[in-house]
Amino acid sequence: MAMLLVMVVDGLSLFVSTVWSLQERRFSSTFEAVSSAAVSLTMALVVCFLSIQSHSRGDMFLPFV
């Protein structure tokens, strides 16, 4: 009986650790996607802002230099 209880507890701990690591992986993937989108959006806005400023002054400006 004690051996059965040990097997059940061991199986439950394996199940919980597997679910926990899958949840961490899902959170990590979501965080990477959101941070990548935020960086892309920020860079696009900066390039747009710099382009608008250079056109309003009449200077020729290369935003990637």
C-alpha positions in Angstrom: 0.0 0.0 0.0 2.8 2.4 0.8 4.5 1.6 -2.5 1.3 2.5 -4.3 1.1 5.8 -2.5 4.7 6.6 -3.4 4.0 5.8 -7.1 0.9 8.0 -7.1 2.8 10.9 -5.4 5.7 10.5 -7.8 3.4 10.5 -10.8 1.6 13.6 -9.6 4.9 15.4 -9.0 6.0 14.5 -12.5 2.7 15.8 -14.0 2.8 19.0 -12.0 6.4 19.7 -13.0 5.6 19.0 -16.7 2.6 21.4 -16.7 4.7 24.0 -14.9 7.5 23.9 -17.4 5.0 24.0 -20.3 3.4 27.1 -18.8 6.8 28.8 -18.4 7.7 28.0 -22.0 4.3 29.5 -23.2 4.9 32.7 -21.1 8.5 33.0 -22.5 7.2 32.7 -26.1 4.5 35.3 -25.5 7.0 37.7 -23.8 9.4 37.3 -26.7 6.7 38.0 -29.3 5.3 41.0 -27.5 8.8 42.5 -26.9 9.8 42.0 -30.5 6.6 43.7 -31.7 7.2 46.6 -29.3 10.8 47.1 -30.5 9.7 47.0 -34.2 6.9 49.5 -33.5 9.2 51.8 -31.6 11.9 51.7 -34.4 9.2 52.4 -37.1 8.0 55.4 -35.1 11.5 56.8 -34.6 12.3 56.5 -38.3 9.0 58.1 -39.2 9.6 60.9 -36.7 13.1 61.5 -38.0 11.8 61.5 -41.6 9.2 64.0 -40.8 11.7 66.3 -39.1 14.2 66.1 -42.0 11.5 67.0 -44.5 10.2 70.0 -42.5 13.8 71.4 -42.3 14.5 70.7 -45.9 17.7 68.9 -45.1 18.6 65.6 -46.6 18.9 63.1 -43.7 19.7 59.4 -43.8 17.9 57.8 -40.9 20.1 54.7 -40.9 23.4 56.5 -40.5 
